[in-house]
Amino acid sequence: MIGRALRRLLLAALFFPGAAQASPASGYKHFNWTEVAPGVWFGTTLPNDFQTGNVAIITLPRGGSIVVDTQNAPFLGEEILAKAREVGRGPVKYVVNTHAHQDHVGGNAAFLRDNPKVGIIAHRATCADIPVKTIPRMEERLPTLAKGLEGMQARRAAMPAGDAGATALDQRIAGTALYLADARNMKWAAPNQCLNLRAGQERVITAGNRRIEIRYFGGAHSTGDLVVYLPKEKIAVAGDLWGDRTGYDFLDAGLDGRDGPILAAPETLERVRRLNFDIVLVGHSPILRGKASLDNAIAQGKAIIRKITQARSAGVSADEFLRLHPSPGGAPPFVADVWRNVVTTAYAELGDGK
């Protein structure tokens, strides 16, 4: 049976939506925190959490911090905020949204509620995409997530006492319930500093001896991908521009197909490669060191584009290509959708969307 503490948590989340905002006190923990350099923290998703997605905190020498990405809901933003206040010894002064996807912007409201003067920074393309893409997609997903929660609760209720999978399932149930409580009355906080940057341009924040460069290299995963670069520490926080060992070449290459270009993506990554970094923090992989993962992403992206280009030149339609090269067996529906988007977007960019 579900433990009493978890039952109280679920009831609070389901029937009292405001309770989801008190994540640090709720007993639910989403992130594991690692200090990758003095004052630079990386929050990675714990195993069995309902939603993957990493975040970063950069502390400022005179107090306060900058948070890079805020996960997908205010209750997770509250957990990030609690850590930022702990390590930064002051308010969060800036939030940077690397791109418009919900798992990078959904927690913004927690920071605005805590500090009405917080600067929420994004590329202008991200600012434009959130109301017309991010929010409608969230609303479309809610019925499926609610059904999924019911299914998990039914499986949990059927588990015998002492089942080895109970703890993992409890974590997923708790996170999903808290998320749905937030999402039913979602509080969105749009970026209030929309950067009009062209490829190769940057915005610089200087605080004491810490220099933070917010750079734009062009479209890839989305049209508004930002990289937060610390030149002294040689650290790049790169959102979802690429991944490492995700199990899918197109995800490692950072290709998404919904919001960013396909054909231009490797060129964008090649511009990122010119940065002098030793450590990379990305959205869905552990801490990456050196440039091997980026080189692999560039090579994989070029290989995928080459395969699609050759097929189109041979008269193969996008639909036929997908029949010949389906997403890997056993891939979750979201991954299959991404692959379909990658192929159809590449064909459209080549001049044939069919």
Phi, psi and omega in degrees: 000154178292135181296160183298319182297317180293321180298318178298319180298316181294318179297319178297317182292321186282326188248347179228083187306326179298336180296334180295338181287345184262043186308314182301331181267352188280342185095347177276133178233128185255330190243148164252134187250135178230132175273106187275340175201161181308117178080008178240116186244141180241121178259114180253148183291133178290155177302143175073009173290156187286340185216119177282162179145122184260161181221168179223151175234129177242113181281154181251142189303327182261016179105150184091182185201169171243132177252133178250111181073149191229016181064200197251004181200157181302327181294329174284326172302323178297321178294318177296316180301317180300317178293319180297320178292325179296311186273337184265349178053047179164183184288158170284119184271329179220146167241135175246122173265114184292332174196183195273354185293148191301325182287008176238347184232349190292339180265007184306322187300329180299324183282324177292322178296322181284323183220097182301344180265005183299138174269118178257110191255136175205164172290151182301329178295322176295316179302320180288326186282330187303310182289332186259345180237304187298309185293312177301322179296320178300314182297324179293328184280342189301314181300321179295319179294321179296318177295321178298321177296317178300319179296317179295320179296322178294318178297321181295319181295332181274353182287138175289158178302137178082008180301134185295336182270002188294317184297316180296317181293322177302320180296317180292320179297314182298313180296317181295319179295317178296320179297313181298325177298317177293315188292332180294335177223056191298131175259110180261140173235106183288152173304140178250003173227098184260111188278127178266069184259139169262164182305128181097354180263165185210161166243136184246134172243126179243130178222107184060232180267011180256124177250127180240120180253125177256107192247149176237127183247356184120176181281148176203270177298322173220184177273352185236029184297123175252149173241129175262120189240131176250099187294323181293318182275348183057048179238136174240131173254112197244016178056229182251026181300329171201171179225185181215123176055043176285343185099355182223123184301319184290331175285320175301325180281357179078010183281134182236315174088339179278315193235347182236164179287159175259307187296328183271352187299313180299325178295321176298316179295326177296327175291322176299323184299338180290344176296148179266085181236151174251334183233136176235134176245115182242173191285334188220031177217162176290182178304129179251140182238137181076195186245010182297318181294323178292317177301319178295319179298316179298314181296318180294318178299316179296321180295319179295315179297319179298317180296317180293317181298316179295320179295316179297319179297332179274004178089011179278126179284166178299318180297318179293321178301317180293328175291322180284329184229070181288167174297151183306143178304137180085358179294139177298158182305322181298317180295319177299321178295320179299314180300317178299318179295320179301312183293312183293324178292319178299316178299318180297320179292330178280353176104013179210099181280356182263000000 
